[in-house]
Amino acid sequence: MRTIDWVEQAAGDGAVVIVDQTALPHEVRFVTLAAVDDLVDAIQRLAVRGAPALGAAGALGVLLAARQGGREGWSDDDLAAALDRLRRARPTAVNLAWGVDRVARRLPDGEAAVADEALAVLEGDVAANRALATRGADLIEALCGRRMGQGGPGLRLQTHCNAGALACVDVGTALGVVRALHERGRVARVYAGETRPLLQGVRLTAWELDEMGADYRVVVDAAGPSLIARGLVDAVVVGADRVAANGDVANKVGTYPLALAAARAGVPFVVAAPESTIDAATPGGDAIAIEDRADDEVVAWQGRRVGPAGAQAVNPAFDVTPCDLVTAIVTERRVVRPAAGDRPG
């Protein structure tokens, strides 16, 4: 099952098909998106989410725009405006704009070239995730070797938000690493942060871990660092929405406290992300735009207000973990060690 894919339709038209992540875990619902604005809406309401999946959405969005524009007689300006709406749909994850820009460069070569490039992004994501999952599993085994003895109890891993197959086209980044370790019989337990306020951890990561057959527990975000402090975690592995050139990492809000706790406890803090998430044009975390989302995500629940009528919220979707707290960044090509002075960009 792919999180996002392209389907050809009659008369040369096509559409983007996604797993609607707002319906999980109770329903696996597929949604067909035949217009650029429908895709933009799906991105903004988090029906499709996760940096690599957003890269695929950006890539397929260019193909969708080319098809829609040809059908509706768009001008060059119309097409450019549609692509601008798409690349700006969410500002923090670099992969969205990366996917748009990569495929848009093929527009002068014709629709077939655009289709080939967009589909290559999807296949490349799957291959990259398989490679980084293996590399990341090898690294964590090496970093946590003291717990990997014959007949040992296995690793206790902590993750945050959802960096699994649902955040990618398939396989996953951080959760891909967890899966690889699980398949080797190396995982004793996974602690998954619930991920307030939209609960991606308890809705999505727990669903994937359940499907995987791994032993896991959901932990409220505020309790995550204390598990590390109590010695209950051997390694933290998370994904990323943007990695700056110096190794600062933007990820779902709540990641930074885990990195602080891991550094204090001497526990490896590993970031698993494809090369497309590394933004060499962003020098450091201070230059990363942090998306602020609506008050209602915090002060209301399932359409019902739970705070006083006048309650307002501060609702950043991401935080930035400084490079000196990052033990390693694992990509499909390499391992970078920011805390030791390596720089990915």
SULWO-V575019 format. One record per residue. N is the residue number from 1. RES is the residue in one small letter. PHI is phi in radians with two decimals (* if undefined). D_CENTER is the distance of its C-alpha to the mean C-alpha in Angstrom with 2 decimals. Layout:
BEGIN
N;RES;PHI;D_CENTER / N;RES;PHI;D_CENTER
END
This chain:
BEGIN
1;m;*;16.96 / 2;r;-1.68;14.42 / 3;t;-1.15;11.80 / 4;i;-2.55;13.12 / 5;d;-2.72;16.40 / 6;w;-2.00;19.56 / 7;v;-2.18;22.94 / 8;e;-1.40;26.29 / 9;q;-2.16;28.76 / 10;a;-1.11;32.48 / 11;a;1.04;34.19 / 12;g;1.37;31.49 / 13;d;-1.44;28.92 / 14;g;-2.66;25.38 / 15;a;-2.65;22.40 / 16;v;-1.59;18.65 / 17;v;-2.01;18.06 / 18;i;-2.20;15.01 / 19;v;-1.42;14.60 / 20;d;-1.30;15.06 / 21;q;-1.33;12.67 / 22;t;-1.30;15.14 / 23;a;-1.57;17.74 / 24;l;-1.30;16.23 / 25;p;-1.62;17.55 / 26;h;-1.42;20.99 / 27;e;-2.57;20.75 / 28;v;-1.62;18.94 / 29;r;-1.99;19.59 / 30;f;-1.70;19.20 / 31;v;-2.14;19.59 / 32;t;-1.74;21.20 / 33;l;-2.03;20.64 / 34;a;-1.86;23.63 / 35;a;-2.42;23.52 / 36;v;-1.04;21.33 / 37;d;-1.14;21.74 / 38;d;-1.16;20.62 / 39;l;-1.17;17.31 / 40;v;-1.03;17.03 / 41;d;-1.08;17.92 / 42;a;-1.09;15.37 / 43;i;-1.18;12.56 / 44;q;-1.24;14.35 / 45;r;-1.61;15.05 / 46;l;1.19;11.50 / 47;a;-1.17;12.95 / 48;v;-2.17;10.11 / 49;r;-2.74;6.71 / 50;g;1.70;2.98 / 51;a;-0.96;3.88 / 52;p;-1.11;5.77 / 53;a;-1.12;6.98 / 54;l;-1.19;8.04 / 55;g;-1.07;9.73 / 56;a;-1.13;11.46 / 57;a;-1.09;12.39 / 58;g;-1.09;13.92 / 59;a;-1.11;15.76 / 60;l;-1.20;17.09 / 61;g;-1.10;17.92 / 62;v;-1.16;20.38 / 63;l;-1.08;22.03 / 64;l;-1.06;22.22 / 65;a;-1.13;23.79 / 66;a;-1.10;26.24 / 67;r;-1.17;27.36 / 68;q;-1.12;27.65 / 69;g;-1.11;29.44 / 70;g;-1.14;31.87 / 71;r;-1.24;32.61 / 72;e;-1.80;33.15 / 73;g;1.25;34.83 / 74;w;-1.19;32.43 / 75;s;-1.44;33.66 / 76;d;-1.05;31.76 / 77;d;-1.17;31.18 / 78;d;-1.08;29.79 / 79;l;-1.12;27.29 / 80;a;-1.07;26.30 / 81;a;-1.15;25.90 / 82;a;-1.12;23.65 / 83;l;-1.18;21.34 / 84;d;-1.17;21.41 / 85;r;-1.06;20.44 / 86;l;-1.16;17.47 / 87;r;-1.21;16.19 / 88;r;-1.72;16.82 / 89;a;-1.05;15.25 / 90;r;-2.47;12.59 / 91;p;-1.55;13.57 / 92;t;-1.47;11.14 / 93;a;-1.24;8.27 / 94;v;-1.24;10.64 / 95;n;-1.10;9.36 / 96;l;-1.06;10.92 / 97;a;-1.13;14.23 / 98;w;-1.03;14.07 / 99;g;-1.13;14.00 / 100;v;-1.06;16.75 / 101;d;-1.16;18.82 / 102;r;-1.07;18.76 / 103;v;-1.40;20.11 / 104;a;-1.07;22.31 / 105;r;-1.11;24.26 / 106;r;-1.63;25.58 / 107;l;-0.98;27.03 / 108;p;-1.12;30.48 / 109;d;-1.56;30.63 / 110;g;1.81;30.61 / 111;e;-1.13;28.58 / 112;a;-1.11;28.68 / 113;a;-1.16;27.13 / 114;v;-1.09;24.34 / 115;a;-1.10;23.70 / 116;d;-1.06;23.82 / 117;e;-1.20;21.32 / 118;a;-1.09;18.80 / 119;l;-1.22;19.16 / 120;a;-1.14;18.98 / 121;v;-1.08;15.44 / 122;l;-1.09;14.54 / 123;e;-1.13;16.70 / 124;g;-1.12;15.51 / 125;d;-1.11;11.87 / 126;v;-1.08;13.41 / 127;a;-1.11;15.81 / 128;a;-1.10;13.55 / 129;n;-1.18;11.47 / 130;r;-1.09;14.90 / 131;a;-1.18;16.28 / 132;l;-1.25;13.82 / 133;a;-1.12;13.92 / 134;t;-1.16;17.67 / 135;r;-1.10;17.85 / 136;g;-1.17;15.79 / 137;a;-1.12;17.99 / 138;d;-1.05;21.02 / 139;l;-1.12;20.19 / 140;i;-1.14;19.73 / 141;e;-1.05;22.93 / 142;a;-1.19;24.68 / 143;l;-1.19;23.60 / 144;c;-1.96;24.58 / 145;g;-0.98;27.59 / 146;r;-1.11;29.90 / 147;r;-1.82;28.37 / 148;m;-1.87;28.33 / 149;g;-1.17;32.09 / 150;q;-0.99;33.79 / 151;g;1.30;33.62 / 152;g;-1.20;31.44 / 153;p;-1.34;29.43 / 154;g;1.53;26.02 / 155;l;-1.62;22.98 / 156;r;-1.88;21.66 / 157;l;-1.95;17.96 / 158;q;-2.14;15.91 / 159;t;-2.38;12.21 / 160;h;-2.51;10.56 / 161;c;1.04;8.45 / 162;n;-2.28;6.61 / 163;a;-2.17;4.86 / 164;g;-1.83;7.54 / 165;a;-1.02;9.08 / 166;l;-1.20;8.24 / 167;a;-1.61;4.57 / 168;c;-2.32;6.61 / 169;v;-1.25;10.32 / 170;d;-2.89;11.39 / 171;v;1.33;11.62 / 172;g;1.85;8.20 / 173;t;-1.76;7.62 / 174;a;-1.04;8.81 / 175;l;-1.30;10.08 / 176;g;-1.14;11.44 / 177;v;-1.11;13.40 / 178;v;-1.04;14.59 / 179;r;-1.07;15.68 / 180;a;-1.06;17.56 / 181;l;-1.17;19.30 / 182;h;-1.07;20.11 / 183;e;-1.18;21.68 / 184;r;-1.50;23.76 / 185;g;1.31;25.00 / 186;r;-1.77;23.71 / 187;v;-1.89;21.88 / 188;a;-1.51;24.08 / 189;r;-2.80;21.65 / 190;v;-2.06;18.05 / 191;y;-1.75;17.68 / 192;a;-1.96;14.74 / 193;g;-1.12;14.60 / 194;e;-1.08;15.32 / 195;t;1.27;13.09 / 196;r;-1.22;15.60 / 197;p;-1.65;16.41 / 198;l;-1.75;14.48 / 199;l;1.08;14.24 / 200;q;-1.08;10.83 / 201;g;-1.20;11.95 / 202;v;-1.32;15.37 / 203;r;-1.46;14.70 / 204;l;-1.82;11.77 / 205;t;-1.12;11.45 / 206;a;-1.06;15.24 / 207;w;-1.10;15.67 / 208;e;-1.18;13.94 / 209;l;-1.13;15.93 / 210;d;-1.10;18.95 / 211;e;-1.09;18.73 / 212;m;-1.25;18.40 / 213;g;1.48;21.50 / 214;a;-1.44;20.33 / 215;d;-1.34;22.15 / 216;y;-2.55;19.92 / 217;r;-2.40;20.52 / 218;v;-1.52;18.66 / 219;v;-2.23;19.48 / 220;v;-1.11;19.71 / 221;d;-0.95;17.71 / 222;a;-1.16;21.03 / 223;a;-1.58;22.24 / 224;g;-0.98;19.42 / 225;p;-1.06;21.05 / 226;s;-1.22;24.42 / 227;l;-1.08;23.47 / 228;i;-1.12;22.84 / 229;a;-1.08;26.11 / 230;r;-1.44;27.97 / 231;g;1.40;27.18 / 232;l;-1.66;25.20 / 233;v;-2.24;22.12 / 234;d;-1.66;22.39 / 235;a;-2.79;18.98 / 236;v;-1.86;15.71 / 237;v;-2.31;12.56 / 238;v;-2.32;9.14 / 239;g;-1.62;5.96 / 240;a;-2.70;6.06 / 241;d;-1.76;5.91 / 242;r;-2.81;9.42 / 243;v;-2.01;11.96 / 244;a;-1.30;15.50 / 245;a;-1.05;18.43 / 246;n;-1.53;19.87 / 247;g;1.75;16.92 / 248;d;-1.10;15.94 / 249;v;-2.18;12.28 / 250;a;-1.62;10.61 / 251;n;-2.59;8.15 / 252;k;-0.91;8.73 / 253;v;-0.95;12.51 / 254;g;1.90;14.26 / 255;t;-1.29;12.76 / 256;y;-0.98;15.81 / 257;p;-1.05;18.40 / 258;l;-1.16;17.11 / 259;a;-1.15;17.47 / 260;l;-1.07;20.90 / 261;a;-1.13;21.99 / 262;a;-1.11;20.96 / 263;a;-1.11;22.91 / 264;r;-1.12;25.86 / 265;a;-1.57;25.96 / 266;g;1.26;25.55 / 267;v;-1.76;22.51 / 268;p;-1.03;20.06 / 269;f;-2.04;16.75 / 270;v;-2.01;14.46 / 271;v;-1.88;11.17 / 272;a;-1.93;9.71 / 273;a;-2.74;8.20 / 274;p;-1.28;9.99 / 275;e;-1.00;12.86 / 276;s;-1.16;11.61 / 277;t;-1.51;9.38 / 278;i;-1.45;12.76 / 279;d;-1.92;14.81 / 280;a;-1.14;18.42 / 281;a;-1.42;19.74 / 282;t;-1.82;18.43 / 283;p;-1.17;20.80 / 284;g;-2.73;19.40 / 285;g;-1.08;17.36 / 286;d;-1.10;20.20 / 287;a;-1.62;19.53 / 288;i;-1.50;15.95 / 289;a;-1.27;16.27 / 290;i;-1.72;14.94 / 291;e;-1.23;14.53 / 292;d;-1.80;17.13 / 293;r;-1.90;17.09 / 294;a;-1.17;20.16 / 295;d;-0.96;22.60 / 296;d;-1.07;22.85 / 297;e;-1.11;19.47 / 298;v;-1.79;21.22 / 299;v;-1.70;24.91 / 300;a;-2.34;24.86 / 301;w;-2.48;23.73 / 302;q;0.89;23.80 / 303;g;1.45;25.92 / 304;r;-1.94;28.35 / 305;r;-1.22;28.88 / 306;v;-1.94;28.94 / 307;g;-1.71;29.76 / 308;p;-0.99;33.02 / 309;a;-0.99;33.49 / 310;g;-1.61;33.24 / 311;a;-1.18;30.17 / 312;q;-2.04;27.52 / 313;a;-2.28;24.16 / 314;v;-1.77;22.07 / 315;n;-2.33;18.49 / 316;p;-1.23;16.06 / 317;a;-1.43;12.43 / 318;f;-2.43;11.49 / 319;d;-2.33;13.68 / 320;v;-2.06;14.48 / 321;t;-1.68;15.45 / 322;p;-1.12;18.44 / 323;c;-1.04;18.71 / 324;d;-1.23;21.71 / 325;l;-1.70;19.76 / 326;v;-1.71;17.34 / 327;t;-1.08;19.14 / 328;a;-2.73;17.17 / 329;i;-1.98;14.28 / 330;v;-1.88;14.04 / 331;t;-2.07;13.34 / 332;e;-1.19;14.98 / 333;r;-1.96;18.05 / 334;r;-2.83;18.72 / 335;v;-2.09;18.48 / 336;v;-1.93;18.83 / 337;r;-2.03;20.40 / 338;p;-1.04;20.14 / 339;a;-1.12;22.23 / 340;a;-1.67;24.91 / 341;g;1.82;25.02 / 342;d;-1.20;22.92 / 343;r;-2.24;21.07 / 344;p;-1.39;18.31 / 345;g;-1.67;19.32
END
